[in-house]
Amino acid sequence: MFMEYVRITKENLDAEHICCAISNNNDVQVASKKAWLRERLDEGLVFLKSAERGKCFIEYLPAEYAWNPIDAEGYLYIDCLWVSGSFKGHGYANDLLSACIEDGKKQGKKGLCILSSAKKKPFLADPKFLKYKGFSVCDEAENGIQLWYYPFADGAEKPRIKDCAKRLHIDAPGYVLYYTHQCPFNAKYVPIVEETAKANGVPFRAIRLQSRGEAQSAPTPVTTYALFFNGEYLTNEQMNDKRFLKLIENHK
């Protein structure tokens, strides 16, 4: 099945559907994601998506500009490679990754890097797919979140996770959430979780990382969503009210 792809630019950003959020441009999720994207486009961010509406896209940028605490000078960092639903099984992930590789080589980059884990975790790249495509692990945090890389030449310096994000421990009681507007769902669901915590008398603090500098100094490799409890890392899976209430029950 042939697929046509569209690259997001400042000129078409407002009109294009961005795949991972609902289509209504007035929705807070869409608005927050598009505002975040708009500021990144001048930094070399690429958002390549299917022309058809649906979850089929790749988002990447020079690793120096990534909103993650990594050292990967000269690499491209893949924020997200997402193919789901009826788009699966047609080779679209291969198309999107191949386009990223071609772009990286044209730019003279050392290779690609992306966050994953030994076993598949929600909202992280599938390690089986990465291994199949030639990626390998180059660094790992204490909670099992891994940095994978795909060098374009033998002997390329390996990217690494910064020390601030290796241990995944913070000195703060209760629930603490680090998040960004890179993920559109946060604009809707973080306030819902905040209200749920307040209604149940649960200590909760949401810290929105609002700059690249803040994100690159975060205590977690995954900055789109990282939830801690009493100083220890819990999950990178986005919470709604029901999931959060279940989590609270498990920690009583």
C-alpha positions, -999 to +999 in steps of 0.1 A: +000+000+000+016+033-011+017+061+015+023+098+008+041+117+035+039+153+046+067+173+064+054+198+089+065+234+083+056+267+099+035+273+068+013+242+070+015+235+108-019+252+115-037+233+088-022+198+092-034+171+116-006+161+138-016+125+142-012+118+179-039+142+191-075+148+181-082+168+150-099+198+165-073+227+163-092+244+192-086+215+215-060+223+242-040+192+234-036+202+198-028+238+206-001+229+232+016+204+209+016+227+179+029+256+200+058+234+211+065+222+176+065+257+162+093+268+185+114+237+176+112+239+138+139+266+137+161+243+157+160+216+130+130+195+143+115+173+116+079+160+119+071+137+090+036+122+089+013+103+067-008+124+044-038+104+056-051+111+091-039+086+117-011+078+140+018+074+115+047+097+120+083+103+130+096+133+150+133+140+154+158+168+158+195+174+164+204+158+197+219+190+210+184+205+209+166+174+224+145+180+255+162+151+272+193+148+295+216+131+270+251+138+256+249+129+219+267+156+200+265+151+162+235+127+164+199+130+155+176+122+184+142+106+176+115+120+199+089+096+186+083+070+159+046+060+160+027+037+137-006+023+150-040+010+141-047+002+105-013+016+095+006-013+111+021-040+090+025-020+058+062-010+062+055+026+071+078+025+101+105+014+078+097+043+054+098+068+082+130+055+098+147+053+064+138+089+057+154+099+090+185+079+083+188+095+048+183+130+063+209+123+090+235+112+065+229+142+042+234+164+073+267+147+081+255+134+114+272+106+133+240+086+136+206+083+154+196+078+190+163+071+208+151+061+242+137+026+248+140-003+273+148-040+275+111-048+275+085-027+257+072+002+278+043+025+270+052+056+249+087+043+243+101+028+211+098-010+207+132-026+214+125-055+191+120-032+162+151-012+171+173-043+173+159-056+140+168-023+123+204-024+136+202-002+168+220-012+199+220-001+236+247+025+244+236+035+279+211+027+306+195+044+337+189+026+369+152+020+362+159+002+329+153+030+305+179+027+278+195+049+252+198+031+219+219+043+189+224+036+152+259+049+142+265+057+105+302+046+108+322+022+129+339+038+158+315+067+163+314+080+198+285+065+218+258+088+231+252+087+268+225+096+294+236+125+316+245+117+352+216+138+365+192+113+350+209+080+357+198+074+393+162+086+390+158+097+426+145+131+438+144+145+473+106+152+475+077+136+493+044+126+477+038+124+440+059+146+418+054+147+380+079+161+355+063+167+321+065+188+289+041+199+262+060+177+237+032+152+244-002+167+236-021+146+260-005+163+290-023+196+284-056+178+291-047+151+316-021+167+339-048+191+352-072+162+356-047+143+377-039+175+397-077+178+405-080+141+414-051+143+438-065+175+454-100+159+458-084+128+475-061+147+498-030+133+480+003+153+479+009+160+442+031+185+424+034+188+386+066+204+373+063+215+337+097+216+320+094+248+299+128+251+283+154+229+267+178+237+296+153+225+322+146+193+303+183+186+297+189+189+335+159+167+345+163+138+369+148+114+343+158+104+307+121+105+297+109+141+301+076+140+284+061+123+314+079+110+345+061+103+378+078+099+411+065+089+445+084+097+477+115+103+457+114+071+436+106+068+400+073+051+392+063+054+355+064+073+322+029+062+313+004+091+312-023+090+339-060+098+337-081+100+368-089+063+369-053+052+365-041+076+391-067+065+416-056+029+411-020+039+415-029+057+448-045+025+461-014+005+453+007+029+474-014+031+505 
